[in-house]
Amino acid sequence: METASFTGFIKTLFWIVVFYYAFRLIVRLLLPYAMKKVVEKAATQFQNQQQAYQQQQQTYQNQAQSNQKPRETKKVGEYVDFEEID
């Protein structure tokens, strides 16, 4: 069985610190780029949903207008011209 040495512990601690700071540096550089892409994707999805909603509303309005029957004028009967009799 091997025993842990002090130099091995220091070496492991050193690598943990190096990886921690390297990770922080990478995240600090790449996170703004990733967030920009996420925001752009959300904006395009919102625009697509908005356009689909507007198209749906226009289709609904066109159907509603085409379903309306034109007003019919009331036909009471024939026109009769009366003359006055003295």
BAPAPA-623100 format. One record per atom (N, C-alpha, C, CB): residue number from 1; residue in three letters; x, y, z negated. Coordinates in steps of 0.2 Angstrom, whole numbers, plus 2048, in hexadecimal, padded with zeros to 3 digits. Each point is the difference from the previous one (the first is absolute). Glycine has a CB too. Example, Ala and Ser with C-alpha at 12.3 -4.5 7.8 and 13.67 -1.06 7.14 Angstrom:
// residues 2
resi, resn, X, Y, Z
1, ALA, 842, 7E4, 7D9
1, ALA, 7FC, 806, 800
1, ALA, 804, 806, 800
1, ALA, 7F7, 7FA, 7FA
2, SER, 807, 80B, 80A
2, SER, 804, 806, 7FF
2, SER, 7FC, 805, 7FD
2, SER, 806, 7FD, 80A
This chain:
// residues 86
resi, resn, X, Y, Z
1, MET, 804, 7FA, 800
1, MET, 7FC, 806, 800
1, MET, 804, 806, 800
1, MET, 7F7, 7FA, 7FA
2, GLU, 808, 80B, 80A
2, GLU, 804, 806, 801
2, GLU, 7FD, 805, 7FB
2, GLU, 803, 7FD, 80C
3, THR, 801, 807, 7F2
3, THR, 7FE, 806, 7FB
3, THR, 800, 806, 804
3, THR, 804, 7FA, 7F6
4, ALA, 7F8, 80B, 809
4, ALA, 800, 806, 803
4, ALA, 805, 804, 7FE
4, ALA, 7F4, 800, 801
5, SER, 80F, 804, 804
5, SER, 806, 804, 7FE
5, SER, 7FE, 807, 800
5, SER, 808, 7F8, 805
6, PHE, 7FC, 80C, 7F8
6, PHE, 7FE, 807, 800
6, PHE, 801, 804, 807
6, PHE, 804, 800, 7F4
7, THR, 801, 7FE, 80F
7, THR, 801, 802, 807
7, THR, 7FA, 7FF, 805
7, THR, 80D, 7FF, 7FE
8, GLY, 7F1, 7FA, 801
8, GLY, 7FA, 7FE, 804
8, GLY, 7FA, 804, 7FF
8, GLY, 804, 7F5, 800
9, PHE, 7FB, 80D, 7F9
9, PHE, 7FA, 804, 7FE
9, PHE, 801, 807, 803
9, PHE, 7FF, 7F9, 7F5
10, ILE, 807, 80A, 80B
10, ILE, 801, 807, 802
10, ILE, 7FF, 800, 808
10, ILE, 808, 802, 7F6
11, LYS, 7FA, 7F9, 80D
11, LYS, 7FF, 7FF, 807
11, LYS, 7F9, 800, 802
11, LYS, 80B, 7FA, 801
12, THR, 7F1, 802, 7FC
12, THR, 7F9, 7FF, 801
12, THR, 7FC, 807, 7FF
12, THR, 801, 7F4, 7FD
13, LEU, 801, 80F, 7FD
13, LEU, 7FD, 806, 7FE
13, LEU, 802, 806, 806
13, LEU, 801, 7FD, 7F3
14, PHE, 805, 803, 80F
14, PHE, 802, 804, 805
14, PHE, 7FC, 7FF, 807
14, PHE, 80B, 800, 7FB
15, TRP, 7F4, 7FA, 807
15, TRP, 7FC, 7FF, 806
15, TRP, 7F8, 801, 7FF
15, TRP, 808, 7F7, 803
16, ILE, 7F6, 808, 7F7
16, ILE, 7F9, 802, 7FF
16, ILE, 7FF, 808, 800
16, ILE, 7FF, 7F6, 7F9
17, VAL, 806, 80E, 805
17, VAL, 800, 807, 800
17, VAL, 800, 802, 808
17, VAL, 805, 801, 7F4
18, VAL, 800, 7FC, 80F
18, VAL, 801, 802, 807
18, VAL, 7FA, 7FF, 804
18, VAL, 80C, 7FD, 7FF
19, PHE, 7F1, 7FD, 800
19, PHE, 7F9, 7FE, 804
19, PHE, 7FB, 805, 7FE
19, PHE, 803, 7F4, 801
20, TYR, 7FC, 80E, 7F9
20, TYR, 7FB, 804, 7FD
20, TYR, 801, 807, 804
20, TYR, 7FF, 7FA, 7F5
21, TYR, 807, 809, 80B
21, TYR, 801, 806, 803
21, TYR, 7FF, 800, 808
21, TYR, 808, 803, 7F6
22, ALA, 7FA, 7F8, 80D
22, ALA, 7FF, 7FF, 807
22, ALA, 7F9, 7FF, 802
22, ALA, 80B, 7FA, 801
23, PHE, 7F1, 803, 7FB
23, PHE, 7F9, 7FF, 801
23, PHE, 7FD, 807, 7FF
23, PHE, 800, 7F4, 7FC
24, ARG, 802, 810, 7FF
24, ARG, 7FD, 807, 7FF
24, ARG, 801, 804, 806
24, ARG, 801, 7FF, 7F4
25, LEU, 805, 801, 80F
25, LEU, 802, 804, 805
25, LEU, 7FC, 7FE, 807
25, LEU, 80C, 801, 7FB
26, ILE, 7F4, 7F8, 806
26, ILE, 7FC, 7FE, 806
26, ILE, 7F9, 802, 7FF
26, ILE, 808, 7F6, 801
27, VAL, 7F5, 809, 7F9
27, VAL, 7F9, 802, 7FF
27, VAL, 7FF, 808, 801
27, VAL, 7FE, 7F6, 7F8
28, ARG, 807, 80E, 806
28, ARG, 7FF, 807, 800
28, ARG, 801, 802, 808
28, ARG, 805, 801, 7F4
29, LEU, 7FE, 7FB, 810
29, LEU, 801, 802, 807
29, LEU, 7FA, 7FE, 804
29, LEU, 80D, 800, 7FE
30, LEU, 7F1, 7FA, 801
30, LEU, 7FB, 7FD, 804
30, LEU, 7F9, 801, 7FE
30, LEU, 808, 7F7, 802
31, LEU, 7F6, 80B, 7F7
31, LEU, 7FA, 801, 7FE
31, LEU, 7FC, 805, 804
31, LEU, 804, 7FC, 7F5
32, PRO, 7FF, 80A, 80C
32, PRO, 7FD, 805, 803
32, PRO, 7FE, 7FE, 807
32, PRO, 806, 809, 7FA
33, TYR, 7FE, 7F4, 80A
33, TYR, 7FE, 7FD, 807
33, TYR, 7FA, 7FB, 7FF
33, TYR, 80D, 802, 804
34, ALA, 7F4, 7FA, 7F8
34, ALA, 7FA, 7FB, 7FF
34, ALA, 7FA, 803, 7FE
34, ALA, 808, 7F8, 7FD
35, MET, 7F8, 80D, 7FF
35, MET, 7FA, 804, 7FE
35, MET, 7FD, 804, 806
35, MET, 804, 801, 7F4
36, LYS, 800, 802, 810
36, LYS, 7FE, 804, 806
36, LYS, 7FC, 7FB, 805
36, LYS, 80A, 808, 7FE
37, LYS, 7F9, 7F2, 803
37, LYS, 7FD, 7FB, 804
37, LYS, 7F9, 7FE, 7FD
37, LYS, 80B, 7FC, 804
38, VAL, 7F4, 803, 7F6
38, VAL, 7FA, 7FE, 7FD
38, VAL, 7FB, 806, 801
38, VAL, 806, 7F9, 7F7
39, VAL, 7FC, 80D, 808
39, VAL, 7FB, 806, 800
39, VAL, 7FE, 800, 807
39, VAL, 806, 806, 7F7
40, GLU, 7FF, 7F9, 80E
40, GLU, 7FE, 801, 807
40, GLU, 7FB, 7FA, 802
40, GLU, 80B, 806, 803
41, LYS, 7F6, 7F4, 7FB
41, LYS, 7FC, 7FB, 801
41, LYS, 7F9, 801, 7FD
41, LYS, 809, 7F8, 801
42, ALA, 7F6, 80B, 7F9
42, ALA, 7FA, 801, 7FD
42, ALA, 7FC, 806, 804
42, ALA, 805, 7FC, 7F5
43, ALA, 7FF, 809, 80D
43, ALA, 7FD, 805, 804
43, ALA, 7FD, 7FE, 807
43, ALA, 808, 808, 7FB
44, THR, 7FC, 7F3, 808
44, THR, 7FD, 7FE, 807
44, THR, 7FA, 7FB, 7FE
44, THR, 80C, 801, 805
45, GLN, 7F4, 7FB, 7F6
45, GLN, 7FA, 7FC, 7FF
45, GLN, 7FA, 805, 7FE
45, GLN, 808, 7F7, 7FC
46, PHE, 7F9, 80E, 800
46, PHE, 7FB, 805, 7FF
46, PHE, 7FD, 803, 806
46, PHE, 805, 802, 7F5
47, GLN, 800, 800, 810
47, GLN, 7FD, 803, 806
47, GLN, 7FC, 7FB, 804
47, GLN, 80A, 808, 800
48, ASN, 7F9, 7F2, 800
48, ASN, 7FC, 7FB, 804
48, ASN, 7F9, 7FF, 7FD
48, ASN, 80B, 7FA, 803
49, GLN, 7F5, 805, 7F7
49, GLN, 7F9, 7FF, 7FC
49, GLN, 7FC, 806, 802
49, GLN, 805, 7F9, 7F7
50, GLN, 7FD, 80D, 808
50, GLN, 7FC, 806, 802
50, GLN, 7FE, 800, 807
50, GLN, 807, 807, 7F7
51, GLN, 7FD, 7F8, 80E
51, GLN, 7FE, 7FF, 807
51, GLN, 7FA, 7FB, 801
51, GLN, 80C, 804, 803
52, ALA, 7F5, 7F6, 7FA
52, ALA, 7FB, 7FB, 800
52, ALA, 7FA, 802, 7FD
52, ALA, 809, 7F8, 800
53, TYR, 7F7, 80C, 7FB
53, TYR, 7FA, 802, 7FC
53, TYR, 7FC, 805, 805
53, TYR, 805, 7FE, 7F4
54, GLN, 7FF, 807, 80F
54, GLN, 7FD, 805, 804
54, GLN, 7FD, 7FD, 806
54, GLN, 808, 808, 7FC
55, GLN, 7FB, 7F3, 807
55, GLN, 7FE, 7FC, 806
55, GLN, 7F9, 7FD, 7FE
55, GLN, 80C, 7FE, 805
56, GLN, 7F4, 7FF, 7F5
56, GLN, 7FA, 7FC, 7FE
56, GLN, 7FA, 805, 7FF
56, GLN, 807, 7F8, 7FA
57, GLN, 7FB, 80E, 803
57, GLN, 7FB, 805, 7FF
57, GLN, 7FD, 803, 807
57, GLN, 805, 803, 7F5
58, GLN, 7FF, 7FE, 810
58, GLN, 7FE, 802, 806
58, GLN, 7FC, 7FB, 803
58, GLN, 80A, 807, 802
59, THR, 7F8, 7F3, 7FE
59, THR, 7FC, 7FA, 803
59, THR, 7F9, 800, 7FC
59, THR, 80A, 7F9, 803
60, TYR, 7F6, 808, 7F7
60, TYR, 7F9, 800, 7FC
60, TYR, 7FC, 805, 802
60, TYR, 806, 7FB, 7F7
61, GLN, 7FD, 80B, 80A
61, GLN, 7FC, 806, 802
61, GLN, 7FE, 7FF, 807
61, GLN, 806, 808, 7F9
62, ASN, 7FE, 7F6, 80C
62, ASN, 7FD, 7FF, 807
62, ASN, 7FB, 7FB, 800
62, ASN, 80B, 802, 804
63, GLN, 7F5, 7F8, 7F8
63, GLN, 7FB, 7FB, 7FF
63, GLN, 7F9, 803, 7FE
63, GLN, 809, 7F7, 7FE
64, ALA, 7F8, 80E, 7FD
64, ALA, 7FA, 803, 7FC
64, ALA, 7FD, 804, 806
64, ALA, 805, 800, 7F4
65, GLN, 7FF, 804, 80F
65, GLN, 7FD, 805, 805
65, GLN, 7FD, 7FC, 806
65, GLN, 808, 808, 7FD
66, SER, 7FB, 7F2, 805
66, SER, 7FD, 7FC, 806
66, SER, 7F9, 7FD, 7FD
66, SER, 80C, 7FF, 805
67, ASN, 7F4, 7FF, 7F5
67, ASN, 7FA, 7FD, 7FD
67, ASN, 7FA, 804, 7FF
67, ASN, 808, 7F8, 7FB
68, GLN, 7F9, 80F, 805
68, GLN, 7FB, 804, 7FF
68, GLN, 7FC, 801, 806
68, GLN, 806, 806, 7F8
69, LYS, 7F3, 7F9, 808
69, LYS, 7FC, 801, 805
69, LYS, 7FF, 807, 802
69, LYS, 7FA, 7F5, 7FD
70, PRO, 806, 80D, 809
70, PRO, 7FE, 807, 802
70, PRO, 7F9, 802, 7FE
70, PRO, 809, 7FF, 809
71, ARG, 7F7, 807, 7F5
71, ARG, 7F9, 802, 7FE
71, ARG, 7FB, 800, 806
71, ARG, 805, 807, 7F7
72, GLU, 7F6, 7F6, 807
72, GLU, 7FA, 7FF, 805
72, GLU, 7FC, 806, 7FF
72, GLU, 801, 7F4, 801
73, THR, 7FD, 80F, 805
73, THR, 7FB, 806, 7FF
73, THR, 7F9, 7FC, 800
73, THR, 807, 809, 806
74, LYS, 7F5, 7FA, 7F6
74, LYS, 7F9, 7FD, 7FE
74, LYS, 7FC, 802, 807
74, LYS, 801, 801, 7F3
75, LYS, 7FC, 7FA, 80F
75, LYS, 7FC, 800, 806
75, LYS, 7F9, 800, 7FD
75, LYS, 808, 7FB, 808
76, VAL, 7F4, 80A, 7F8
76, VAL, 7FA, 801, 7FD
76, VAL, 7FB, 7FE, 805
76, VAL, 803, 809, 7F9
77, GLY, 7FD, 7F8, 80D
77, GLY, 7FC, 7FF, 806
77, GLY, 801, 804, 806
77, GLY, 7F7, 7FC, 7F7
78, GLU, 804, 804, 80D
78, GLU, 801, 804, 806
78, GLU, 7FE, 807, 7FF
78, GLU, 7FD, 7F6, 807
79, TYR, 806, 80E, 7FD
79, TYR, 7FE, 807, 7FF
79, TYR, 7F9, 802, 804
79, TYR, 80D, 803, 7FF
80, VAL, 7EF, 800, 7FD
80, VAL, 7F9, 801, 803
80, VAL, 800, 808, 800
80, VAL, 7FA, 7F5, 7FD
81, ASP, 804, 80D, 809
81, ASP, 7FF, 808, 801
81, ASP, 7F9, 801, 7FF
81, ASP, 80A, 801, 808
82, PHE, 7F4, 803, 7F3
82, PHE, 7F9, 801, 7FF
82, PHE, 7FE, 807, 803
82, PHE, 800, 7F9, 7F5
83, GLU, 7FA, 808, 80D
83, GLU, 7FE, 806, 803
83, GLU, 7FA, 802, 7FC
83, GLU, 804, 7FD, 80C
84, GLU, 7FC, 80A, 7F3
84, GLU, 7FA, 802, 7FC
84, GLU, 7FA, 801, 805
84, GLU, 808, 806, 7F8
85, ILE, 7F3, 7F7, 805
85, ILE, 7F9, 801, 803
85, ILE, 7FC, 805, 7FD
85, ILE, 800, 7F4, 803
86, ASP, 7FD, 811, 801
86, ASP, 7FC, 805, 7FE
86, ASP, 7F9, 7FE, 7FF
86, ASP, 808, 808, 805
